[in-house]
């Protein structure tokens, strides 16, 4: 799978039996539909990203879902955290640190 953020090849990592696509180049995380809820319920965002913080403004291009071959839609979540969503396959893409930042606003 190609990274929606930088178009480099992503690698699949497994955390608590959840398969996550992670970009070794830019640190982005792509999650399939439903994986965000599982990660939230298990509190795994910090484990997945290793505690990095979001660095806003690094990417200057629109995220692209290479599976659906369409531009992703930029969304703003809790705490004004930006991330990207594909209307076709409902995949989410988080630039480095955005998943951890969003997790900080999830009710425990």
Residue pairs with C-beta under 8 A, 6 or more apart in sequence:
1 9
1 10
1 21
1 30
1 66
1 67
2 8
2 9
2 10
2 66
3 9
3 10
3 23
3 25
3 26
3 28
3 30
4 28
4 30
4 63
4 64
4 65
4 66
4 72
4 84
4 86
4 91
4 93
5 23
5 26
5 28
5 59
5 61
5 63
5 93
5 95
6 23
6 25
6 26
6 28
6 59
7 64
7 66
8 23
8 24
8 25
8 26
10 21
10 22
10 23
10 24
10 28
10 30
11 21
11 22
11 23
11 24
12 19
12 20
12 21
12 22
13 19
13 20
13 22
13 48
14 20
15 44
15 47
15 48
16 42
16 44
18 35
18 38
18 39
18 44
20 29
20 30
20 31
20 35
20 48
21 29
21 30
21 31
22 28
22 29
22 30
22 48
23 29
23 30
26 58
26 59
26 95
26 96
27 49
27 52
27 95
27 96
27 97
28 93
28 94
28 95
28 96
29 48
29 49
29 93
29 94
29 98
29 99
30 91
30 92
30 93
30 94
31 39
31 91
31 92
31 93
31 94
31 99
32 89
32 90
32 91
33 89
33 90
33 91
35 92
36 92
39 45
39 48
39 99
39 103
40 103
40 106
43 103
43 108
45 99
45 100
45 102
45 103
46 100
46 103
48 99
49 96
49 97
49 99
49 100
51 100
52 96
52 97
52 100
53 97
53 100
53 101
54 81
54 95
54 96
54 97
54 98
54 100
54 101
55 95
55 96
55 97
56 82
58 95
58 96
59 95
62 71
62 72
62 74
63 71
63 72
63 74
63 84
63 93
64 70
64 71
64 72
65 71
65 72
65 86
65 88
65 89
65 91
65 93
67 86
67 88
67 89
67 91
68 86
68 88
68 89
68 91
70 86
70 87
70 88
72 84
72 85
72 86
72 91
72 93
73 84
73 85
73 86
73 87
74 82
74 83
74 84
75 82
75 83
75 84
75 85
76 82
77 83
77 102
77 105
78 102
78 105
78 106
79 101
79 102
79 104
79 105
81 98
81 101
81 102
81 105
82 95
82 98
83 92
83 93
83 94
83 95
83 98
83 99
83 102
84 92
84 93
84 94
85 91
85 92
85 93
86 92
86 93
94 102
